[in-house]
C-alpha cells in the first residue's frame, strides 16, 4: 500500500464514519469508518517505514579499500618541481603578508 492509498482510506473512512447517517441494527457505520481510517493510518505508517529504514545492518556503503584511495594527500613534488596546493584566494592573502 502506498501513501496515496492510505490517505484515500482515511478519507473514505472519515466520510463513512462522520458524513453518512444511516441506522441499522446489524452494521454500525461509525465503527466501520473508524476501522477503515485506522487501516489507512496503518498503511501510511507501513509505507513510510518500508521506504525509510533507519539501520543499514552494518554493511558499509563504500568499500574501505576504495575509500582509502581517495583519502590520500597530494604529492608535494612532481618532476622535481614543488607543487603549491593552496587555494587561490588563500594564496593572495598569503602573498599580501
HELIX and SHEET records of a PDB file:
HELIX    1   1 UNK A    3  UNK A   14  1                                  12    
HELIX    2   2 UNK A   15  UNK A   19  3                                   5    
HELIX    3   3 UNK A   29  UNK A   51  1                                  23    
HELIX    4   4 UNK A   64  UNK A   70  1                                   7    
HELIX    5   5 UNK A   88  UNK A   96  1                                   9    
SHEET    1   A 2 UNK A  77  UNK A  78  0                                        
SHEET    2   A 2 UNK A  81  UNK A  82 -1                                        
END                                                                             
